Amino acid sequence: MMIPDQGADSRQTPNLLMQFFKRLGQAYQSLLDKSTPHPISRWIFTFVLITVFLARVFLSKGWYIVTYALGIYHLNLFIAFLSPKIDPAMSEFEEDGPELPTKVNEEFRPFIRRLPEFKFWYSVSKSTVIAVFCTFFEVFNVPVFWPILVMYFITLFCLTMKRQIKHMIKYRYIPFTHGKPKYQVDNSKGIIPEEDLFPRATNFCKV
């Protein structure tokens, strides 16, 4: 009479769990890849999440600490989204590396962010989902006088944005890319940028 091998069954169970989580991760990554070329739909979904979170906080009248922490985290993400990947203040001491154009007729260079748009959206969405999850636990509902948090957040937001705007003015860059300039062929003068034929505001005009 053969005795069943219980050790083999115990080894198969972890393998099945690993395969399940592996397939789940692949499906999740595939969903993220499919959403990459649809920024408007992604941000609409994120704004709906934020609205649901704020509605829950407003109706339950609690979890103000979670809301404040979420706002500070979103503010830090937004500043990283507006900042260039290479700080112009540091690039002055480095000879190599890309620099931000400071003239209209300078070579076109797209604005490279410290935090790309997709990672910005993903971090905002993930943190909002975590904040919604925290509202189901009373341990995160710390009693606090919420007007103080609102005033402190508004003050911090104004000071942070003021510093960021001063940085943009000092190093003369705009954290948005409108597209590469187009060119037209002229038999007498060769290739002429379209912006020379039809003057318009360019991506990196002086602030």
Disulfide bonds with the S-S distance in Angstrom:
none
